[in-house]
């Protein structure tokens, strides 16, 4: 399983950086995705990155505010979240999928990630509130 961390309470307009890592496998041949689920809502794809860092993907609601990156030496993916809004409040999860030639151009759509991403961890809670 992947381990997500870095959540917490932050005021609107603030920033947080989430981390996702595992000791069970190398991220080199995988894409790592971040997903979130707010109370009473469906899980939503937030962002994803290929193991090489060469491909990144963002959901419409976070474009321009969130940035995903990978540190291969640490086998860790980061999600830098800026200009946080109350609507960003959710439990954030990370998960992995094999990154090969069949990986789609829009991996954050629900019908793909629900059937393809695995190794879901426990998640980390992000609360944006004044």
NORPE-V168217 format. One record per pair of residues at least 6 apart in sequence whose C-alpha atoms are under 8 Angstrom apart, sorted by the first residue. I is the first residue (numbers start at 1). J is the second residue. D is the distance in Angstrom with one decimal. If there is no record, write none. Layout:
BEGIN
i->{I I}
j->{J J}
d->{D D}
END
This chain:
BEGIN
i->{1 1 1 1 1 2 2 2 2 2 2 2 2 3 3 3 3 3 3 3 3 4 4 4 4 4 4 4 4 4 4 4 5 5 5 5 5 6 6 6 6 6 7 7 7 7 7 7 7 8 8 8 8 8 9 9 9 9 10 10 10 10 10 10 10 11 11 11 11 12 12 12 12 12 12 12 13 13 13 13 14 14 14 15 15 15 15 15 16 16 16 17 17 17 17 18 18 18 18 19 19 19 19 20 20 20 20 21 21 21 22 22 26 27 27 27 28 28 28 28 29 29 29 29 29 29 30 30 30 30 30 30 30 31 31 31 31 31 31 31 31 32 32 32 32 32 32 32 32 32 33 33 33 33 33 33 33 33 33 33 34 34 34 34 34 34 34 34 34 35 35 35 35 35 35 35 35 35 36 36 36 36 36 36 36 36 37 37 37 37 37 38 38 38 38 39 44 44 45 45 45 45 45 46 46 46 46 46 47 47 47 47 47 47 48 48 48 48 48 48 49 49 49 49 49 49 50 50 51 51 51 52 52 53 53 56 57 57 57 58 59 65 65 65 65 66 66 66 66 67 67 67 68 68 68 68 69 69 69 70 70 70 71 84 85 86 86 86 87 88 88 88 89 89 89 89 90 90 90 91 91 91 91 92 92 92 92 93 93 93 93 93 94 94 94 95 95 95 95 95 96 96 96 96 97 97 97 107}
j->{22 24 119 120 121 20 21 22 94 95 119 120 121 19 20 21 22 94 121 122 123 18 19 20 21 92 93 94 121 122 123 124 18 19 20 123 124 16 17 18 19 124 16 17 18 124 125 126 127 16 124 125 126 127 126 127 128 129 16 84 126 127 128 129 130 84 128 129 130 83 84 85 86 128 129 130 82 83 84 85 82 83 84 80 81 82 83 84 80 81 82 78 79 80 81 78 79 80 81 76 77 78 79 76 77 78 94 75 76 77 75 76 75 51 72 75 50 51 52 72 50 51 52 98 99 100 50 51 96 97 98 99 100 48 49 50 51 96 97 98 99 48 49 50 51 77 94 95 96 97 45 46 47 48 49 94 95 96 108 117 45 46 47 48 79 92 93 94 95 43 44 45 46 47 92 93 94 95 43 44 45 46 90 91 92 93 43 44 90 91 92 88 89 90 91 90 108 110 59 108 109 110 113 58 59 61 62 108 56 57 58 59 68 108 56 57 58 68 107 108 55 56 57 68 69 70 56 99 70 72 99 70 72 69 70 68 106 107 108 108 108 81 82 83 84 79 80 81 82 79 80 81 77 78 79 80 77 78 79 76 77 78 77 128 128 127 128 129 128 126 127 128 125 126 127 128 125 126 127 123 124 125 126 123 124 125 126 120 121 122 123 124 120 121 123 117 118 119 120 121 117 118 119 120 116 117 118 113}
d->{6.8 7.5 4.5 5.8 5.4 6.5 5.6 5.0 6.6 6.5 5.9 6.0 4.8 7.9 5.4 5.3 6.0 7.5 5.5 7.1 7.4 7.0 5.6 4.5 6.8 7.7 6.4 6.3 6.7 7.1 5.5 5.9 5.7 5.3 6.6 7.3 5.5 7.2 6.0 4.5 6.1 6.9 7.1 7.6 6.3 5.2 5.1 4.8 7.8 7.9 8.0 6.2 5.0 6.1 6.2 4.7 5.9 7.1 7.6 8.0 7.8 6.3 5.0 6.3 7.6 7.6 5.4 5.0 5.0 7.0 5.4 5.1 6.4 5.8 6.0 6.5 7.0 4.2 4.9 6.4 6.2 5.5 5.5 7.5 5.4 4.4 6.3 6.2 6.2 5.3 6.8 6.6 5.5 4.4 5.9 5.5 5.0 6.5 7.9 6.6 5.7 4.6 6.5 5.5 5.1 6.4 6.4 6.0 4.6 6.5 7.1 7.6 6.5 5.2 7.3 6.1 8.0 4.5 6.2 7.4 7.9 5.8 8.0 6.2 5.7 7.6 6.2 5.2 6.3 5.5 4.3 4.6 8.0 6.7 5.4 4.2 5.4 5.7 5.3 6.1 5.2 5.5 5.5 6.4 7.1 7.3 6.8 5.8 4.6 6.6 7.6 7.5 5.7 3.9 6.4 5.4 5.4 6.2 8.0 8.0 6.5 5.4 5.2 6.0 7.8 6.8 5.7 4.5 6.7 6.7 5.5 4.5 5.0 7.1 5.6 5.1 6.1 8.0 5.5 5.3 6.6 6.8 5.8 5.4 4.3 5.9 4.3 6.2 5.2 5.4 6.6 8.0 6.3 4.1 6.4 6.9 7.8 7.2 6.3 4.7 6.6 7.1 7.9 5.9 5.0 7.9 6.9 7.0 7.3 5.3 4.4 6.0 6.9 7.0 5.7 5.0 6.7 7.1 7.7 7.5 5.6 4.4 6.4 6.8 7.1 7.7 6.6 6.6 7.4 7.7 7.6 7.9 7.8 6.7 6.1 7.2 7.4 7.7 7.6 7.7 6.9 6.2 5.2 6.1 7.7 6.8 5.5 4.5 5.9 5.8 5.0 6.6 7.2 5.7 4.6 6.2 5.8 5.3 6.7 5.8 4.3 6.1 6.3 6.8 6.1 7.4 4.7 5.9 7.7 7.5 7.5 6.7 7.7 5.4 4.6 5.4 6.0 5.5 6.7 5.9 5.4 4.3 6.0 5.2 5.2 6.2 7.1 6.8 6.3 6.8 4.3 6.6 6.1 6.5 7.1 5.8 5.5 5.5 4.7 7.0 5.2 5.4 6.1 7.5 6.1 4.7 6.3 6.2}
END
